[in-house]
Amino acid sequence: MRLISALAVLGSMLATPALADTAGGTVVAYDRVDHVLVLDDKTVWDLAPAGELVPEGLSAGNKVTIEYESAGDSGVGKITAIAVESQ
């Protein structure tokens, strides 16, 4: 009986989705070659792993929202979406 209970708890833990989070701000700089984005709060984002998620025409002055999966204490896991807010 203990084994079944332990397996049920383990199964529910594995089914828990990754924590999603968002960050946003105004783009201060975007380096298309190195895929580095700097926001007005001085956060620096490596967008190389995001690849095709980077909006066409992203440039300084755009307001963006970045959705990502949190990796807990390790910081940012995977970027899931990048959106430019209409101006």
Secondary structure, DSSP 8 states (H G I E B T S, - for coil): -HHHHHHHHHHHHHTS---EEEEEEEEEEEETTTTEEEETT--EEE-GGGGGGS-TT--TT-EEEEEEEE-GGG-EEEEEEEEE---
